[in-house]
Amino acid sequence: MMDWSSIACVEGPNLTLRLIKPDDAAYVHGLRTDPFYNSHLSKVTGTVQDQRAWIEGYQAREAAGQEFYYVIERKDGTRCGLVRLYDFDVESFTWGSWILDDSKPRKAALESAVLIYQIGFSGHNLDSAIFEVLNENSHTLAFHRRFGALETGHDELNTYFKYARARFEKDKMAHFSILESENRDV
């Protein structure tokens, strides 16, 4: 049995990913209903209370090890985004629902991705991440290509990717070096 506490809160040089709580409902609802932030995500309807109820229901999936929904925070505790890991199987996981808001620090996309992969590869001991990006989401497509994710296919809506643990292990120290130098430059 896995020790979930090892992935409940994961820290990088500038960001922390911590598991979502019902008290985050207003923040999540605000991001998920803001057209600026949700244009590439599934649509959300309902109220803050509905979001709270969804988070409370999600916590059963978290306890079962089926899904992990994180709030991304700056080191001062300011929330600056969300990300979710799900669809775990014996070799891989999927991640998505990735939003970074205006209060994110520089290089937040790189750092949150590194922490996501650290959770999936080291925390869950999996070999690859598989995920899809809407074709119209040009910034995220470019990010994953630069990061080294391998395109495995596409259709009229999405581009599909696979990112291997071996590639992450090869590139991890370079990523952390960039993030740590970013921290020194601030």
Buried (B, 14 or more C-beta within 10 A) or exposed (E): EEEEEEBBEBEBBBBBBBBBEBEBBEBBBBBBBEEEBBEBBEEBEEEBEEBBBBBEEBBEEBEEEEBBBBBBBBEEEEBBBBBBBBEBEEEBBBBBBBBBBEEBBEBBBBBBBBBBBBBBBBBBEBEBBBBBBBEEBEEBBEBBBEBEBEEEEBEEEBBBBBBBBEBBEEBBEEBBEBBEEBBEEE
